């Protein structure tokens, strides 16, 4: 049977189509293979240059506030300047490309203070995004924008980009810098609070998803989606800026006066909550420029010739200036630790206030001789006298009563075997004699604060527990965490960790420590306030053995006030003083008294002066400038000061001392009238005089006087004056005279 013509035609067409499909598939496959295999890298590069680009929007870090809401750290707008040089690489005119590169390199290197060659090399990269400089301020960024506008003819705007970001700013310069820390170029916390709370402070970055072509510019069918950044949490610290300022001021003065080689620290803590009100460390830095060394440190670098050694030294010096000595360094506390020994023995009912201890200058323990600081010893003394005299033999006897097992038990109970857990990075661990390795000699030396190391923060927890009812507090520097809207997201707990001694033992310790200040460490006296405390001086035994230098000491002092209702504890520590004085009672207690003298009134504690203190109390000088003579005289008399009029005018044109100055009760104010000329006086020698003698000499010379230090103890003599003898100064000038009680030494010797 024959096939119909229509059917044959249909089959022919079918097979022709099959042949065409096979042929096309072969050609396409070959082309596809050519594109994917032979030219794969080329087309992959093209594709990567024309796609969606996902870039991050930097989230502002949360702010850091002090306890009163003052800003300590904040994030201000800043800009990143970048290049898109792959567009230049696509230009067909190489001469024009070189011109653009040279223009960009010349302009931006000058504006951004960068190296010309480095910028030029970056214009040759085949990248979409090449960073030139981060954290550029507005003024400089505006100059970049002006540069772009001035070079419209060569369209540099295609190759220069500006991204907005944030820059960390510390408005108080170096204030509390060791506490606050700083951030790196990527806004990551590198030290202090910035580091410890980095996860809290860091916000949630936003995103910009946009379509870009090979030149890095928007495509004709621009696509962009923006997800806004969310600011990080903010922190409210326990630090009080004013108290911090006071501590830094007096610490700097002490470092200079006593030639302290290894820095120092002052910490003020609330004994009932563990809140750190101030943490000053000498040799601080400006967190706005944390990699800048001090003049002294730069001089050390300059004296180092070897480049490798110089780089190593620079790193060491930077780490040193960032290091929080109160938290990250340990020390042998010396006689301050007698607070612990006394509290432990009292709590265990091993001693009471009436026990007596006889000191004959030295005591021998298992062949080891320990000495008292006082030649001939203290003789027989009760507990109050033993701690006020800072008598080592007496406390060795107390330590032996306690025994190694109980001593170790309380050492652990006071938290000295572990870190305090303060919310700051780099807290150091203590080193101490464990119970199983504590022999009679280790127990003896430990009882008066030698041969083991703790941190200054741990020392504060001991002192606080001794006076606050026996409770171990948690030291901390953050009180609240705020969310991005400024609402309180978290409140830091101030609960006690545990109670280690009873309320009755704590009451006895308060009595003992007040007795110490009034009868031993008298340089800790603060006029108008009841203060308790303990001083200490320890030898740096390990360093002495390593170097052979026997003049290596650490002076320290812990003061508590008001001792009848304890609120704050102040710790002062000076590491390796090189001056004439190095005992804690002579160099640290006066500093603690100065801090308390300013902090207690600031916190609202009213002073209660004795009659003797009122006589020596400095008063504020009133303003009389512009007043007639009669009115001025009335103001001066009301202030319990005397006056002397210079000139024949009827109106006061100037006065000395000036308004607000503080002078000795009964001091003289010089009132200058119209046409009068300033009188001058010669500063007399006031060193070696008693307070009364110094005041008499100053008045006779036509000068005023202000006392600093302990003037309540009779017979004390001045050891320093603020203006040198023989200096010519305007009459009425205030001379500060410094007094010191050096009758008690708190040396922990062996």
Secondary structure, 3 states (H helix, E strand, C coil): CCCCHHHHHHHHHHHHHHHHHHHHHHHHHHHHHHHHHHCHHHHHHHHHCCEEEEEEECCCCCCEECCCCCEEEEEEEEEEEEECCHHHHCCCCHHHHHHHHHHHHHHHHHHCCCCHHHHHHHHCCCCCCEEEEEEECHHHHHHHHHHHHHCHHHCHHHCEEEEEEEEEECCCCCCCHHHHCEECCCCCEEEHHHHHCHHHHCCECEEEEEEECCCCCECCCCCEEEECCECCCEEEECCCHHHHHHHHHHHHHHHHHCCECCCEEEEEEECCCCEEEEEEECCCCCHHHCCCCCHHHHHHHHCCCCHHHHHHHHHHHHHHHHCCHHHHCEECCHHHHHHHHHHHHHHCCCCCCCCEEEECCEEEECCEEEECCCCCCCEEEEHHHHHHCCCHHHHHHHHHHHHHHHHHHHHHHCCCCCCCCCCCCCCCCCECCCHHHCCHHHHHHHHCCCCCEEEHHHHHHHHHHHHCCCEECCCECEEEEECCCCCEEEECCCCCCEECCCHHHHHHHHHHHHHHHHHCCHHHCCCCCCEEEEEEEEECHHHHHHHCCCCCEEEEEEEEECHHHCCEEEEEEEECECCCCCCHHHHCHHHHHHHHHHHHHHCCCCCCCCHHHHHCCEEECCCCCCCEHHHHHHHHHHCCCEEEEECCCCEEEEEECCCCCEEECCCEEEEEECCCCCCEEECCCCCCCCHHHHHHHHHHCCCEEEEEECCCCCCCCEEEECCCCCCEEECCCEEEEEECCCCCCCECCC
